[in-house]
Amino acid sequence: MKKVDFIIVGQGLAGACLALRLLNKGKTVWVMDQPQSNRCSKVAAGLFNPITGMGIVKTWRAEEIFEELFEFFPKAEAQLKASFFYPMHLYRPFQTIEEQNNWMAKTADKGQNKFVKAVYTSSAYPHIHNSYGGIEVNQSGYLDTNAFLSALTRRLLSLDSYSEENFRQDLLSIRDNTVEYKGVEARKIIFCTGVASLSPYFDWLPIRQLKGETLNISFSERPDVIYNKGVYVVPTSESAVYKAGATYSLSDLSPACTPEGRQELADKLSALLKDPFQILKQEWGIRPTTVDRRPILGPHPEHSNLVIFNGLGTKGVSLAPYFSNQLANWLTGEGEIHKEVNINRFKPLYSRS
Ligand SMILES: Cc1cc2nc3c(=O)[nH]c(=O)nc-3n(C[C@H](O)[C@H](O)[C@H](O)COP(=O)(O)OP(=O)(O)OC[C@H]3O[C@@H](n4cnc5c(N)ncnc54)[C@H](O)[C@@H]3O)c2cc1C
């Protein structure tokens, strides 16, 4: 029988970051993934941005999370001998004069300023509508998620640690201190399956599906920042092709692109870009979000060798490095899972299920 330390089901951003963390700790893994054309890690624009939301505020735990992100991905590039991490400033135009005023009043917040490269009170970029100016954000950029995931798959294949297959619950044997799946024994199995399918052991968790659509576009300008005003415009691996997104829908979860999604994004792009743009492609995916907008990490309430890493929501690129580290430390007995993200916060739902 083959023995590994950990089996990981799902190789999106969650499973990929966790697998690399564990390999870097000298642990053995076996990763199985059923690639689906629309899994959300592959559709994602890969944007990371520490200043977000309507209120233009520092994102949750920005200091720790962005420090980890800027350490993890460059190291991963060197280890996997591939390029996928692209730091780039992000320009967020003010929508109104009130927004500009509110921001100016807030600039005393030193913590926030760390992430702000410059503030403009009049147009700073001639190709977009930004007459009230805007803020230019530091420590932002994008991850070429497809390049990262492919590079990791190649590494896992070279270690004979990857299998492209669909996990089947009926083939899993759970013992006191180990699990066994198709002749592979491990100390624990970690489910990183996004919304595609939750193991029946974790289907009581409140993972909410949030559909998103994006457009690939081309236009004449080659911006050297990411534009973000109600819609983001992020470079892609293809020269002169940009990804614009995204939509957010809890109600329409249809597994397809919609004319409404296309129209919404096209309208927002027209309000941002002065130059004409061409739509080249439309994509959709479904994000695994949680009611409290925090990831879910930790062991099943009854079977401690079944573990989950999920709920990365709309920010998988920035959250996965930090929380894969936390989970890997817990799995190897070197650290705790923080209360805010611990599966224990949902335990009352389990007893009722
Ligand atoms: C349109 C859109 C745009 C986005 N843009 C961004 C962005 O710019 N920046 C950002 O940070 N985040 C973005 N996100 C969110 C981001 O994509 C998610 O946070 C992240 O990808 C979630 O990763 P995951 O690994 O948990 O899930 P997934 O990517 O869904 O990965 C789960 C994996 O598990 C596999 N799997 C499932 N069931 C099984 C099974 N039974 N057997 C084997 N394998 C299985 C799936 O095939 C998949 O490969 C976006 C999402 C969408 C939909």
The ligand as a Gaussian input file, in Angstrom:
#p B3LYP/6-31G(d) Opt

LIG

0 1
 C      -15.656000      35.182000     -12.125000
 C      -14.746000      35.078000     -10.944000
 C      -13.700000      35.971000     -10.804000
 C      -12.867000      35.897000      -9.691000
 N      -11.832000      36.772000      -9.595000
 C      -11.011000      36.711000      -8.520000
 C       -9.915000      37.596000      -8.420000
 O       -9.665000      38.408000      -9.308000
 N       -9.137000      37.520000      -7.307000
 C       -9.386000      36.603000      -6.312000
 O       -8.652000      36.585000      -5.316000
 N      -10.409000      35.736000      -6.403000
 C      -11.222000      35.771000      -7.477000
 N      -12.264000      34.905000      -7.568000
 C      -12.506000      33.980000      -6.443000
 C      -11.537000      32.797000      -6.496000
 O      -11.636000      32.236000      -7.757000
 C      -11.881000      31.796000      -5.386000
 O      -11.747000      32.411000      -4.130000
 C      -10.944000      30.590000      -5.414000
 O      -10.677000      30.198000      -6.716000
 C      -11.515000      29.418000      -4.652000
 O      -10.578000      28.378000      -4.752000
 P      -10.891000      26.908000      -4.263000
 O       -9.648000      26.129000      -4.438000
 O      -11.497000      26.945000      -2.905000
 O      -12.057000      26.387000      -5.226000
 P      -12.010000      25.891000      -6.757000
 O      -11.223000      26.785000      -7.598000
 O      -13.423000      25.659000      -7.153000
 O      -11.239000      24.524000      -6.703000
 C      -11.848000      23.336000      -6.268000
 C      -11.220000      22.197000      -7.027000
 O      -11.735000      20.966000      -6.508000
 C      -12.045000      20.118000      -7.597000
 N      -13.061000      19.163000      -7.169000
 C      -14.315000      19.426000      -6.749000
 N      -14.956000      18.277000      -6.463000
 C      -14.071000      17.278000      -6.701000
 C      -14.140000      15.853000      -6.593000
 N      -15.248000      15.219000      -6.178000
 N      -13.044000      15.119000      -6.931000
 C      -11.896000      15.728000      -7.349000
 N      -11.791000      17.078000      -7.466000
 C      -12.861000      17.835000      -7.150000
 C      -12.559000      21.087000      -8.670000
 O      -12.519000      20.532000      -9.954000
 C      -11.571000      22.232000      -8.517000
 O      -10.416000      21.992000      -9.273000
 C      -13.090000      34.912000      -8.688000
 C      -14.115000      33.984000      -8.862000
 C      -14.939000      34.059000      -9.975000
 C      -16.024000      33.041000     -10.141000

